[in-house]
Amino acid sequence: MNDAQPAPAATERRAIFDQVRFQHVISDRWSVEDAEKISKFLRDNGAEEVEKSNPDGSLSLDEVTHIISKTSDFPQYHNAQERLLSVVKPDWVIASISKNKTANPRQHSPDPKMFFSGLVVCCGDLPPGDCDAIIGGVLAMGGLYAGAVSKLVTHIVALTLDPEKCKVAIARNLKCKILLPHWFDDCLRLGKRIDEGPYLLPDPEILRRKPEDRIPDALRLDLQGSSSTIPVSLNPPGPERQLTVFKDKVVMLSPDLGIGSHLRGTIEGLIKGGGGDITGSVYKSNFFICQYRETRDYRIASRAGQDVGNLAWLYHLFTHNKWTSPMRRLLHYPVAKDGLPGFKGFRISLSNYNGEARVYLENLAKAAGGEFTRTMKEENTHLITAHLHSEKCDAAQEWNIHIVNHLWLEESYAKWQIQSITNPRYTQFPQRTNLGEVVGQTEIDRQAVEKKFFPEGSDEDSSTVEAGVRAMRAKDQNANFKVPVPNSSAAHPSSSARAPEPVSIHSDDPTPKATKLGRKASGATPLRTPAPSRFNNNEKENDTPSTTGSRGAKQKAAAKLHDMASDIELFQKEMKRVGGVMHGGRRPSDETMSDHSRKRSLSLEEENSTETEVGGRAAKKAKKSKEAAVMHLLITGDKRWVENPTKESNERAQLRELGIQVVVNGTKCTHVAAPKIIRTPKFVASLAHAPTVLTLDYIDQCLAQNTRLNPKDFLVKENKEDNIRGYKLADSIARAKANKCRLLRGYTIYCTMGIRGGFGPYKDIVTENGGSCQLYKARASSAAPPLEGDRGDDISQSSSPEYLYLLSGASAEEGKLWPKFRQHAQSKGRIARIVNNDWILDLAIKQEIRWSDDYEMKG
């Protein structure tokens, strides 16, 4: 006889949001009506809406699991993050319902750091390696990937409009953008989302326009009121609009503001008229307004989790009547009296920023402690520019001034540490983008500021009066918090933005950390997160109050990290690839990734689509141990891989397995493969390193036989043309070995902008041979570096550093520079020589400095 109970019906299914308890945040981006629609969707699918019971209208963080908001700029956002609550945008609800299961909250976060949030990307005819890189970057930065085109897709990535996915989107008239993959590359390199306009197919601006064409200005009206730490004027709302942002708030105005009694009275009147109050004690305030970070009141208010801002932030609240975090905008936060350490020696100028963005960056440079100059001189140390098309940028290259974008200044100030200008993010300038469009998006780094200005214990003071006040506050705080003991009931702890710090009456020293031995010997009940779970199944009569150190919180955090691990791993791996998401990384020949594990997609289902979601990535195969590279091969003058990235990837991988590493410049090359002695920039610059020069047949034979052949059987030989020019490769290589990349040591070679081939290739040639190359635009302050007197005796007198060389073309525009160059050389005690490009090419190929009148430009 079977007494087993019948199993529940298999058709019974749990509601999508049966474990969700939510509240929403109304903002100017999200109306009450729209919020009610989303709330209804949630309630209809099993969610429970928590009523706002706090008197000040704040969220009940102890009661909710999810917060629905279109912005991260609300008072309890960072507190919610510390509690590991899910803060999601309304589209999370729609996506969950469409998939019939809860979507990943990370892909719907309002956090501005997730700059691809809201994107649904579909790839067209791209190589698999590029697709993987784009997908990894999009998922890591908050976006989604779709394998098929649907009405939910926002961006299709393709090189042309020919792929079937692009034709389907155009035929269905879908509201999605079809653009080049370069946009994702530039966004990931910058860490910001820029305008897609210049990248849109079928006629992308970055391919159509010339580099020298003017880039439109970027207007940023949203920076008004946040471009200075000292506001210009007070613009309170009119009598028809009542201030509500200060309702039930207590504000303290710090003495260091330096404002007069009349202005102070006006400010206090506005705050009180809006339902707020004024206090003279930092222990009673919610908003603390000060100018500097060095005061003790600043440290106390910051440690207590108050909103600490400057007068500009207060005026912003008056103007907009809406709360915003004082840390959201860099100049809404108090400044340091002495500026950022190490910044005082910097002389900074701006280029290509206009309007409020320019004023904002000027004031930010001053707040950091640097010196701002409207005009740029040779004494400047940094030029901050939105793009590289301006006279200041040309002069900065000529004078060797650091050229960076505004992110270097913003992040140095936000993190309170000078950032390295070698970070490629700070020297990234997308071709047709004015970076002024992303100015002001950097927020104060909370952890960095806390570490530098108000670390734990920094609000302690030895004053007896203050100690008494702290003791009374500690007593009040302890009245609402009891140390948990076994088998005892306790009151529910009140929630706050930051847990109050314990204060010692007898000593100002911070409490020493417990040793591991002491912790093990302790029999006290371990502390837990502040809010007891509403879903706790323990049948206990009493539930112990908790703190933020619980095992449950750690498990939840570990689970969340585990969910994101694969996305983070893929993104980090792809970001290490040479070339970003374009022309680099994995190709079909890679043995570390199978075809079935290429795309980890969070699929979006079309109305009638039967796509299945990829549940995870296949396990990677063990990598074969590669033979150490015995040849570093530079290839030039060969077109075998042009517009054929798949073939390039396969053949590079095959050569690498044979011990031949293909390199992209001559600095590390041991061998060069070329059809003959050619005057390409790569070939000419590489000769300074005395490589072995081979024919292209060497590559063909190695690939065909799948073995590394003897390079001596494929040496390049001189032809008649080489003999006419006087090129003897063996002699050149011997001289290069003797020169040791110092042929032009002590020389400064100037170059005009209009010379054939551009400035870059000639700079590389001169630099590889030990010299210095600078642009010449006839500026009065152009100067040559000092002479070096340690050159070898084998250099002829006619080629000694007493000569100053200018590489120039024959155009009339360049000819106008010659008289000024001769005057400049004469003023430096040098003899001017204006030469054509044959002089530097022959010099680098022959690896010796010889003079002929045929090189000199006449006029």
C-alpha positions in Angstrom: 0.0 0.0 0.0 1.5 3.3 -1.1 0.9 6.1 1.5 2.9 8.7 -0.5 1.1 12.0 -1.0 0.4 12.9 -4.6 2.9 15.3 -6.2 1.8 18.8 -7.1 0.6 19.3 -10.6 3.4 19.8 -13.0 1.6 22.7 -14.6 1.8 24.8 -11.5 4.4 27.5 -12.0 5.6 30.2 -9.7 4.9 33.8 -10.7 7.9 35.6 -12.3 8.2 38.2 -9.5 7.0 36.1 -6.6 10.1 36.9 -4.5 10.2 40.6 -5.4 9.3 43.4 -3.0 9.7 46.8 -4.6 9.5 50.5 -4.4 10.0 53.0 -7.1 11.7 56.4 -7.4 9.8 59.2 -9.2 12.1 61.7 -11.1 11.8 64.2 -13.9 12.7 61.2 -16.2 9.8 59.1 -14.9 6.3 60.3 -14.2 3.9 59.0 -11.6 1.6 57.7 -14.4 4.4 55.6 -16.0 5.5 54.3 -12.6 2.0 53.2 -11.9 1.9 51.2 -15.2 5.1 49.4 -14.2 3.9 48.8 -10.7 0.8 47.1 -12.1 2.9 44.8 -14.3 4.9 43.8 -11.3 1.8 43.2 -9.0 0.1 41.2 -11.8 3.1 38.9 -11.9 3.5 38.2 -8.2 5.5 41.1 -6.9 4.6 43.0 -3.7 4.7 46.8 -3.6 6.0 48.2 -0.3 4.3 51.3 0.9 6.6 54.3 1.8 6.1 54.5 5.5 9.0 56.8 6.4 7.9 60.4 7.4 10.5 61.9 5.0 9.3 59.8 2.1 12.5 57.9 1.8 12.7 54.3 0.7 12.2 51.4 3.1 15.5 49.6 2.4 14.8 47.1 5.2 11.7 45.9 3.5 12.5 45.8 -0.3 14.5 43.6 -2.6 14.3 45.8 -5.7 14.2 49.5 -6.4 12.8 50.7 -9.7 14.4 53.9 -10.9 15.5 55.5 -14.2 18.4 57.3 -12.4 21.0 56.6 -9.8 20.8 60.1 -8.5 18.5 59.6 -5.4 19.6 59.9 -1.8 19.7 56.2 -0.8 21.3 54.8 -4.0 24.7 54.1 -2.5 23.2 52.8 0.7 21.1 50.4 -1.4 24.3 49.2 -3.2 26.0 48.5 0.2 23.0 46.4 1.1 23.3 44.5 -2.3 19.7 45.5 -3.3 18.9 45.4 -7.0 18.4 48.9 -8.4 17.0 48.5 -11.9 15.4 50.6 -14.7 11.7 50.0 -15.6 12.8 48.1 -18.8 13.9 45.3 -16.5 10.3 44.6 -15.8 9.4 44.4 -19.5 12.4 42.3 -20.4 11.6 39.8 -17.5 8.0 39.5 -18.7 9.0 38.9 -22.3 11.4 36.1 -21.3 9.0 34.7 -18.7 11.8 34.9 -16.0 13.6 37.6 -14.1 16.3 39.2 -16.3 19.8 39.9 -15.1 19.6 43.2 -13.1 23.1 44.2 -14.2 22.0 44.7 -17.8 19.3 47.1 -16.6 21.2 49.2 -14.0 20.8 53.0 -14.0 24.5 53.3 -12.8 26.2 55.7 -15.2 29.3 53.4 -15.2 27.2 50.9 -17.1 27.2 53.1 -20.2 25.9 50.4 -22.5 22.8 49.8 -20.3 19.7 49.8 -22.5 21.6 48.6 -25.6 20.5 45.4 -27.4 23.2 44.6 -29.9 23.1 42.3 -32.9 26.2 41.5 -35.0 26.3 41.3 -38.8 29.1 40.1 -41.1 32.0 40.5 -38.6 34.8 38.0 -38.0 34.0 35.8 -35.0 36.9 37.3 -32.9 35.5 40.8 -33.4 32.0 39.6 -32.6 33.2 38.1 -29.3 35.0 41.2 -28.3 32.0 43.4 -29.0 29.6 41.0 -27.1 32.0 40.8 -24.1 32.3 44.6 -23.9 28.5 45.2 -24.3 27.6 42.6 -21.6 30.3 43.9 -19.2 29.1 47.5 -19.6 25.4 46.7 -19.0 24.1 45.9 -22.5 22.5 42.8 -24.0 23.2 40.7 -27.1 20.6 39.3 -29.5 21.4 36.6 -32.0 18.5 37.4 -34.3 17.0 40.7 -35.4 13.8 41.7 -33.6 12.0 44.9 -32.6 13.9 45.0 -29.3 17.3 45.3 -31.0 18.7 48.9 -30.7 22.1 48.5 -32.6 23.2 46.3 -35.5 27.0 46.2 -36.0 28.2 45.7 -39.6 30.7 46.9 -42.1 28.1 47.4 -44.9 24.3 47.1 -45.4 24.7 43.9 -47.3 24.3 41.3 -44.5 20.9 39.7 -44.3 20.3 41.1 -40.8 20.7 44.6 -42.0 18.3 44.0 -44.9 15.7 42.5 -42.5 15.9 45.5 -40.2 15.5 48.0 -43.2 12.6 45.9 -44.7 10.8 45.9 -41.3 11.5 49.6 -40.7 12.9 48.7 -37.3 14.0 51.6 -35.1 17.6 50.4 -34.7 20.9 52.0 -35.7 23.2 50.2 -38.1 26.7 51.3 -37.5 30.4 50.4 -37.7 32.2 48.4 -35.0 34.6 51.3 -34.6 31.9 52.9 -32.3 32.2 50.2 -29.7 36.0 50.3 -29.9 36.0 54.0 -29.2 33.4 53.8 -26.4 35.3 51.0 -24.6 38.6 52.8 -24.9 37.2 56.0 -23.5 35.0 54.4 -20.9 32.1 56.7 -22.1 29.3 56.4 -24.5 29.7 58.9 -27.4 27.3 59.9 -30.1 26.7 57.2 -32.8 26.2 59.8 -35.6 29.7 59.6 -37.2 29.6 55.8 -37.3 26.2 55.2 -38.9 25.9 53.3 -42.2 25.5 53.6 -45.2 27.7 56.7 -45.3 29.6 56.9 -42.0 31.3 60.3 -41.4 34.5 58.8 -40.1 35.2 57.2 -43.5 33.8 60.0 -45.7 35.3 63.2 -44.1 38.9 64.1 -44.2 40.9 64.2 -40.9 41.4 68.0 -41.3 37.7 68.8 -41.7 36.2 70.8 -39.0 34.5 68.9 -36.1 31.2 70.6 -34.9 31.2 72.1 -31.4 29.4 70.2 -28.6 27.0 72.3 -26.5 26.4 71.2 -22.9 23.6 73.3 -21.4 23.2 70.8 -18.5 26.5 72.0 -17.0 24.9 75.4 -16.0 25.1 75.8 -12.2 27.9 73.2 -11.8 30.8 74.8 -13.7 32.2 76.7 -10.6 32.6 76.1 -6.9 31.5 79.7 -6.2 28.1 80.5 -7.7 27.6 83.8 -9.5 24.1 84.7 -8.3 21.2 83.3 -6.3 18.2 82.5 -8.4 15.4 81.3 -6.0 12.1 80.1 -7.4 9.4 82.6 -7.8 6.4 82.9 -5.4 4.4 80.7 -7.7 6.6 77.7 -7.0 7.2 76.5 -3.4 10.5 75.0 -2.4 10.1 71.4 -1.3 13.6 70.0 -1.5 14.4 71.2 2.1 11.2 69.8 3.7 12.0 68.3 7.1 15.7 68.8 6.5 18.2 70.6 8.9 20.9 72.6 7.2 24.1 73.9 8.7 26.1 76.7 7.0 29.8 76.5 7.8 31.6 79.6 8.9 34.3 79.0 6.2 31.8 80.0 3.5 32.7 83.6 4.1 29.2 85.0 3.2 27.8 88.2 4.6 24.9 88.5 7.1 22.5 89.8 4.4 23.1 86.8 2.0 23.1 84.4 4.9 19.7 85.8 6.0 18.3 85.3 2.5 19.5 81.7 2.3 18.2 80.9 5.7 14.8 82.4 4.8 14.5 80.3 1.7 15.4 77.1 3.5 12.9 77.8 6.3 10.2 78.8 3.8 10.6 75.5 2.1 10.0 73.5 5.3 13.6 73.2 6.4 15.5 74.4 9.5 18.9 75.9 10.3 21.3 74.7 12.9 24.6 75.7 14.3 25.6 72.2 15.3 26.9 69.6 12.8 25.5 66.9 15.0 21.9 68.0 14.3 22.1 68.7 10.5 21.2 66.6 7.4 22.8 69.0 4.9 26.3 70.4 5.7 27.4 73.4 3.4 31.1 74.3 3.5 33.9 75.5 1.2 36.8 73.4 2.3 37.6 69.8 3.2 40.0 70.5 6.0 37.6 71.5 8.8 36.6 69.2 11.6 32.9 69.8 11.0 33.4 68.5 7.5 34.9 65.3 8.8 32.1 64.8 11.3 29.4 65.4 8.8 31.0 63.1 6.2 31.6 60.3 8.7 27.9 60.6 9.7 26.7 60.1 6.2 25.3 63.6 5.7 25.0 65.3 2.3 28.1 67.5 2.3 28.3 70.1 -0.5 29.4 73.6 -1.2 27.5 76.8 -1.9 27.2 76.0 -5.7 25.4 72.8 -4.8 23.0 74.6 -2.4 22.2 77.2 -5.2 21.6 74.2 -7.6 19.0 72.9 -5.2 17.4 76.3 -5.0 17.3 76.6 -8.8 16.0 73.1 -9.7 14.1 72.3 -6.4 15.2 68.7 -6.8 17.7 66.7 -4.8 20.9 65.7 -6.4 24.0 64.2 -4.9 26.8 66.7 -4.2 29.3 64.0 -5.4 27.6 63.7 -8.7 29.3 66.9 -10.1 32.9 67.5 -9.2 32.5 71.2 -8.5 29.5 70.7 -6.2 31.8 69.2 -3.6 34.0 71.1 -1.2 37.5 71.8 -2.4 40.9 71.3 -0.7 42.8 74.4 0.3 46.1 73.4 -1.1 44.8 71.5 -4.1 45.8 68.1 -5.4 49.3 67.1 -4.3 51.8 67.4 -7.2 49.4 69.5 -9.3 50.8 73.0 -8.4 53.6 72.7 -11.0 51.2 72.1 -13.9 50.4 74.9 -16.4 47.3 73.9 -18.2 45.6 75.2 -21.3 42.4 74.2 -23.1 41.5 73.8 -26.8 38.2 72.9 -28.6 36.0 73.1 -25.6 33.4 75.9 -25.5 30.6 77.4 -23.5 29.9 76.0 -20.0 32.2 73.0 -20.7 35.2 75.4 -21.0 34.3 77.3 -17.9 33.9 74.1 -16.0 37.3 72.7 -17.0 39.0 76.1 -16.3 37.6 76.1 -12.7 38.4 72.4 -12.3 42.0 72.9 -13.2 42.2 75.7 -10.6 40.4 73.7 -7.9 43.0 70.9 -8.4 45.7 73.4 -7.7 47.1 73.9 -11.3 47.7 77.1 -13.1 45.3 77.8 -16.0 46.5 79.8 -19.0 44.1 81.1 -21.8 47.0 81.3 -24.2 49.5 78.5 -24.6 53.2 79.0 -24.4 56.2 76.7 -24.4 56.2 76.8 -20.6 52.8 75.0 -20.5 52.9 71.4 -19.3 49.5 70.1 -20.5 47.0 70.8 -23.2 43.5 69.5 -22.6 41.6 69.2 -25.9 38.4 67.7 -27.2 40.0 66.7 -30.5 43.3 67.2 -32.3 42.4 69.8 -34.9 43.6 73.2 -33.7 46.7 75.4 -33.8 47.2 74.7 -30.1 47.4 71.0 -30.8 50.0 71.6 -33.6 52.0 73.8 -31.3 51.8 71.3 -28.4 53.3 68.6 -30.7 56.0 70.9 -31.7 56.9 71.9 -28.1 56.5 68.4 -26.7 53.6 69.5 -24.4 51.4 66.6 -23.1 48.2 66.4 -25.0 45.3 64.7 -23.1 41.5 64.8 -23.1 39.5 66.1 -20.2 39.1 62.6 -18.6 42.7 62.9 -17.3 41.8 66.1 -15.3 38.4 64.9 -14.2 39.6 61.5 -12.9 42.7 62.9 -11.3 40.5 65.3 -9.3 37.8 62.6 -8.6 40.2 60.0 -7.4 42.5 62.7 -5.7 45.5 61.2 -7.3 47.3 62.4 -10.5 46.5 59.8 -13.2 49.3 58.6 -15.6 49.1 60.2 -19.0 50.3 56.9 -20.5 46.9 55.5 -19.9 45.4 55.2 -23.4 42.0 56.4 -22.2 43.5 59.9 -21.7 45.0 60.1 -25.2 42.0 58.7 -27.1 40.5 61.1 -29.6 37.8 59.4 -31.9 38.1 60.8 -35.4 34.9 62.8 -35.8 33.8 63.2 -32.2 34.0 66.3 -30.0 34.7 65.0 -26.5 32.9 68.0 -25.1 29.8 66.0 -25.4 30.9 63.8 -22.5 32.3 66.5 -20.2 31.0 66.5 -16.6 30.0 62.9 -16.4 32.7 61.9 -13.8 31.6 61.7 -10.2 33.6 62.1 -7.0 35.2 58.8 -6.0 33.7 58.2 -2.5 36.3 55.7 -1.3 39.2 57.8 -2.4 37.9 61.0 -0.7 37.1 59.1 2.5 40.6 57.6 2.6 42.2 61.0 2.1 40.0 63.4 4.0 37.8 61.7 6.6 39.2 58.2 7.4 37.7 56.3 10.4 38.6 58.1 13.6 39.4 61.5 12.0 36.4 63.2 13.7 37.8 62.5 17.2 38.9 65.4 19.3 40.4 65.7 22.8 38.1 68.6 23.8 36.2 67.8 27.0 33.1 69.6 25.8 33.1 67.8 22.5 33.8 64.5 24.2 30.7 65.1 26.3 28.6 65.9 23.3 29.8 62.7 21.6 29.1 60.7 24.7 25.5 61.9 24.7 25.1 61.1 21.0 26.6 57.7 21.6 24.1 57.1 24.4 21.2 58.1 22.2 22.4 55.8 19.5 22.9 52.9 21.8 19.3 53.3 23.1 18.2 52.0 19.7 20.9 49.3 19.4 21.5 46.5 21.7 24.4 44.0 21.6 22.8 40.7 20.6 23.0 37.9 23.2 21.7 34.4 23.0 18.0 33.8 23.8 17.2 37.5 24.2 14.8 39.7 22.3 16.0 42.9 20.7 14.4 45.9 19.0 14.7 46.3 15.3 17.6 48.7 14.5 16.8 51.9 12.7 18.1 52.3 9.2 20.5 55.1 8.3 22.8 56.0 5.5 25.8 55.0 7.6 26.0 53.2 10.9 27.0 55.5 13.7 30.6 55.3 14.8 31.2 54.2 18.4 32.7 57.0 20.5 35.0 56.5 23.5 34.7 59.0 26.4 38.1 58.1 27.9 40.3 58.0 24.8 40.6 59.5 21.3 42.4 56.5 20.0 40.4 54.2 17.6 39.4 50.9 19.0 42.2 48.3 18.3 41.3 45.5 15.9 40.6 42.1 17.4 43.1 39.4 16.9 42.2 36.1 15.2 42.7 34.3 18.4 40.4 36.6 20.3 37.7 36.2 17.6 37.9 32.4 17.8 37.7 32.4 21.6 34.7 34.7 21.6 31.4 33.1 22.2 29.2 36.0 21.1 26.6 35.5 18.5 28.0 36.6 15.1 26.6 39.8 13.7 24.4 39.8 10.6 23.0 42.3 8.1 20.7 45.1 9.5 17.4 43.8 8.1 16.0 40.4 9.1 14.9 38.6 5.9 11.2 38.6 5.3 11.7 35.1 3.8 13.4 33.6 6.8 12.0 30.1 7.4 13.6 29.6 10.9 10.9 29.0 13.4 12.4 31.2 16.1 10.4 33.1 18.6 12.8 36.0 18.5 15.0 37.2 15.7 18.3 38.7 16.6 19.1 42.1 15.2 22.1 42.3 12.9 24.8 44.4 11.5 26.5 44.6 8.1 28.9 41.7 8.7 26.6 38.7 8.1 27.4 35.4 6.5 24.2 35.8 4.5 25.3 39.1 3.0 28.7 37.5 2.0 26.9 34.6 0.4 24.6 36.9 -1.5 27.6 39.0 -2.6 29.5 35.9 -3.7 26.5 34.6 -5.6 26.2 38.0 -7.4 29.9 38.0 -8.3 29.6 34.4 -9.5 26.8 35.5 -11.9 29.0 38.2 -13.3 32.2 36.3 -13.4 32.0 35.0 -16.9 31.1 38.4 -18.4 33.9 40.1 -16.5 36.4 37.4 -17.5 35.4 37.7 -21.2 35.5 41.5 -21.1 38.9 41.6 -19.5 40.3 39.1 -21.9 39.0 41.0 -24.9 40.3 44.3 -23.7 43.8 42.9 -23.5 43.8 42.1 -27.3 46.0 44.2 -29.5 43.8 46.5 -31.6 40.7 46.5 -29.3 37.7 45.0 -30.9 38.9 45.7 -34.4 41.5 43.6 -36.4 42.9 41.7 -33.5 42.4 38.8 -31.1 40.8 35.5 -31.7 40.0 34.1 -35.1 38.5 30.8 -36.2 41.9 29.1 -35.9 42.1 29.6 -32.2 42.2 26.3 -30.3 41.1 27.8 -27.1 37.5 28.3 -28.1 35.1 25.9 -29.7 32.4 27.0 -32.2 29.7 26.2 -29.7 31.1 28.5 -27.0 31.7 31.7 -29.0 28.7 33.7 -27.9 27.4 33.9 -24.5 24.2 35.6 -25.4 21.4 36.9 -23.3 18.9 36.2 -26.1 15.8 38.3 -26.7 13.0 36.4 -28.2 11.0 37.7 -31.1 7.2 37.3 -31.1 7.3 34.0 -33.0 11.0 33.2 -32.4 12.0 29.8 -31.1 15.6 30.7 -30.2 16.9 29.0 -27.1 19.2 30.8 -24.7 22.8 29.8 -24.4 23.2 28.6 -20.9 26.9 29.0 -20.5 30.3 28.7 -22.1 31.9 25.4 -23.0 34.9 24.4 -21.2 38.1 25.6 -22.7 40.5 23.1 -24.3 44.0 22.9 -22.9 46.3 25.2 -24.8 49.2 23.7 -26.7 52.6 24.8 -25.5 54.0 27.1 -28.1 57.6 27.1 -29.2 59.5 30.1 -28.0 59.8 32.7 -30.8 63.2 32.5 -32.4 62.4 35.1 -35.1 60.7 38.4 -34.9 59.6 39.1 -38.4 58.5 42.4 -39.8 56.6 42.2 -43.1 56.4 45.2 -45.5 55.4 45.7 -49.1 53.2 42.7 -49.1 49.4 42.7 -49.9 48.5 39.1 -49.1 46.4 40.1 -46.0 44.8 43.2 -47.3 41.0 43.0 -46.6 41.4 39.4 -45.6 41.6 39.3 -41.8 40.7 35.6 -41.6 43.6 34.6 -43.7 45.8 36.9 -41.7 44.8 35.4 -38.4 45.3 31.8 -39.7 48.7 32.4 -41.2 50.0 34.5 -38.3 49.0 31.7 -36.0 50.7 29.1 -38.2 53.9 31.1 -38.3 53.8 31.6 -34.5 53.6 27.8 -34.1 56.8 27.6 -36.2 58.6 30.0 -33.8 58.1 33.0 -36.1 56.5 36.0 -34.4 55.1 38.6 -36.8 55.7 42.1 -35.4 54.2 45.4 -36.5 57.2 47.8 -36.1 61.0 47.5 -36.4 61.8 48.1 -32.8 61.9 44.4 -31.9 62.4 42.8 -35.3 65.3 40.5 -36.1 64.2 39.8 -39.7 62.4 41.8 -42.3 60.5 40.3 -45.2 60.1 42.5 -48.3 60.0 42.1 -52.1 63.2 44.1 -52.5 64.9 47.1 -51.0 62.0 49.5 -50.8 61.5 52.9 -49.3 58.4 52.2 -47.2 58.5 53.8 -43.7 58.5 50.4 -42.0 61.5 49.1 -44.0 63.6 52.2 -43.8 63.0 52.6 -40.0 63.8 49.0 -39.3 67.3 49.1 -40.9 68.5 51.0 -37.8 68.3 47.6 -35.9 70.4 45.7 -38.5 67.9 43.0 -39.3 68.3 40.2 -41.8 66.3 41.1 -44.9 64.5 38.2 -46.6 62.3 37.9 -49.7 58.6 37.2 -49.4 59.2 33.7 -50.7 60.4 32.8 -47.3 56.9 33.3 -45.8 55.3 31.4 -48.7 57.6 28.4 -48.3 57.4 28.2 -44.5 53.6 28.2 -44.8 53.6 25.6 -47.6 56.0 23.2 -45.9 54.7 24.0 -42.4 58.3 24.3 -41.1 60.8 27.0 -40.3 63.3 27.1 -43.1 66.8 28.5 -43.0 66.6 32.3 -43.6 70.0 32.4 -45.3 68.5 30.7 -48.4 66.1 33.6 -48.9 68.2 36.7 -48.6 67.2 39.8 -50.7 69.7 40.8 -53.4 70.3 44.3 -54.9 69.0 45.1 -58.3 70.0 47.7 -60.9 67.9 50.4 -59.3 69.6 49.9 -56.0 73.0 50.2 -57.6 72.0 53.5 -59.2 71.0 54.9 -55.8 74.2 53.5 -54.2 72.4 51.0 -52.0 74.5 48.1 -50.8 72.5 46.2 -48.3 75.4 44.3 -46.7 77.3 47.5 -46.1 74.2 49.2 -44.6 73.6 46.3 -42.2 77.3 46.4 -41.1 77.1 50.2 -40.5 73.8 49.7 -38.6 75.4 47.3 -36.2 78.2 49.8 -35.6 75.8 52.7 -35.1 73.6 50.9 -32.6 70.6 53.1 -33.4 72.6 56.2 -32.7 73.2 57.5 -36.2 71.3 60.8 -35.6 72.1 61.1 -31.9 72.3 64.8 -31.1 70.3 65.9 -34.1 67.0 67.7 -34.2 65.3 67.3 -37.5 62.4 69.7 -38.2 59.6 68.7 -40.6 56.9 70.7 -42.3 53.2 69.7 -42.0 52.8 69.4 -45.8 55.7 67.1 -46.6 54.8 64.1 -48.7 53.7 61.2 -46.6 53.0 63.3 -43.5 55.0 64.0 -40.3 54.5 60.6 -38.6 56.6 58.3 -40.8 59.6 60.7 -40.8 59.4 61.0 -37.0 59.5 57.2 -36.7 62.6 57.1 -39.0 64.5 59.8 -37.1 63.5 58.4 -33.7 64.6 54.8 -34.6 68.0 56.3 -35.5 68.4 58.1 -32.2 67.4 61.6 -33.2 64.6 64.0 -32.4 61.9 65.1 -34.9 59.6 68.1 -34.5 57.0 69.8 -36.5 57.9 73.3 -37.7 55.3 75.9 -38.1 57.5 79.0 -37.9 56.6 79.8 -34.3 58.8 82.3 -32.5 59.5 80.0 -29.5 60.6 76.9 -31.5 64.0 75.9 -30.2 66.5 73.2 -30.9 67.8 71.0 -28.1 71.4 71.5 -26.9 74.3 70.1 -28.9 75.8 66.8 -27.9 79.6 66.6 -28.3 80.1 62.8 -27.9 79.5 61.7 -31.5 82.0 59.4 -33.1 85.0 60.6 -35.2 83.6 58.8 -38.3 81.0 61.5 -38.9 82.1 64.1 -41.5 82.3 67.8 -40.6 79.6 68.7 -43.2 77.0 66.6 -41.3 77.8 67.6 -37.7 75.1 69.1 -35.4 76.2 72.6 -36.4 73.6 72.2 -39.2 69.9 72.5 -38.6 67.8 70.5 -41.0 64.2 71.1 -42.2 62.5 68.4 -44.2 60.2 70.1 -46.6 58.1 69.7 -49.8 58.2 72.1 -52.7 54.7 73.7 -52.2 54.4 77.5 -52.1 52.9 77.2 -48.6 56.0 75.4 -47.3 58.3 77.8 -49.1 56.9 80.6 -46.9 58.5 78.9 -43.9 62.0 78.8 -45.3 63.1 82.4 -44.6 61.9 82.2 -41.0 63.7 78.8 -40.5 66.9 80.3 -41.8 66.5 83.2 -39.3 65.8 80.8 -36.5 68.9 78.7 -37.3 71.0 81.8 -37.4 69.8 83.0 -34.1 70.8 79.6 -32.6 74.3 79.8 -34.2 73.5 77.0 -36.7 73.5 76.7 -40.5 70.1 76.0 -42.0 69.7 73.2 -44.5 66.3 72.8 -46.1 66.2 69.3 -47.7 63.8 67.1 -49.5 62.7 63.7 -48.1 65.3 61.8 -50.2 67.9 63.0 -47.8 66.4 61.3 -44.7 65.4 58.1 -46.7 68.9 57.7 -48.2 70.5 58.4 -44.9 68.5 55.8 -43.1 68.9 53.1 -45.8 72.7 53.6 -46.2 73.1 54.1 -42.4 75.5 57.0 -42.9 75.3 60.7 -43.2 76.4 62.1 -46.6 75.7 65.4 -48.2 74.8 66.2 -51.8 73.5 69.4 -53.2 70.8 67.4 -54.9 69.1 67.1 -51.5 68.8 70.9 -50.9 65.6 72.8 -51.7 66.3 75.8 -53.8 64.5 79.1 -53.1 
